[in-house]
Amino acid sequence: MTYDVISADGTYESDRPGRLLRTERDALIPLLRAADDAAFAVATCCPGWAVRDVLAHCSAALDRVIESRFDGGAFTAEGNDRDIAERADWPNSRIVDELEHGMTHAGGPIAASKGLLDGVALGEWVHAGDVRDAWGLPGAYGGDGLADALPLLAAFSKQRGALPLHADLDGFDEPLILGVGDGSRPPARYIGDASTLVRLYAGRPLPGSEFELAGATQEELSIFS
């Protein structure tokens, strides 16, 4: 299996971000609907954010994308805090409703951005992993969405000018090539599972993870912080 945002005929796969969101919607929303209010108060790996805060941030970000509202410090730390505060009085069910709507309808506007907003879809998927991780559920930073998340991660790492890395992922035949090589250093090498690679690039905790990383430090790989 190959991981590329370019399809076999050489065209950009514009539906990949939307497909990732819809795949995650189908997996995550039923979990959220079945959870009690106490579960929404569980702390996540995102500093200062409980599950409810993560979900409010995600639903607000997708709402901004759908409505093309990129003012007011959109996607900055301050803007994210304001979006969460605006939803402080909402019941959890309303936040889940908004999130489901966003995951369903944001694919079109993201595709229209021609790659500019692909990182939003990837970030939403990572945050869904944060929720699973906080709840101790399997599949955090993995599952059915990996087929779309990995090429988006590779593309996002190039957008961010990350250092070059060659990743040999457990269970996959083709390597994943990340970052941008400028000749100043050879590509780093990663051997391990895909979900741990996502954790490294997202700056998430690595509880009990087994992997090999040569030519780079864990701190150098983080591109989301």
Secondary structure, DSSP 8 states (H G I E B T S, - for coil): ----SB-TTS-B-TTHHHHHHHHHHHHHHHHHHH--HHHHTSB-SSTT-BHHHHHHHHHHHHHHHHHT---SSTTSHHHHHHHHHHTTTS-HHHHHHHHHHHHHHTHHHHHHTTTTTHHHHHHHHHHHHHHHHHTT-TTTT-GGGHHHHHHHHHHHHHHTT---EEEEETT-SS-EEES---SSS--EEEEE-HHHHHHHHHT---TT---EEESS-HHHH----
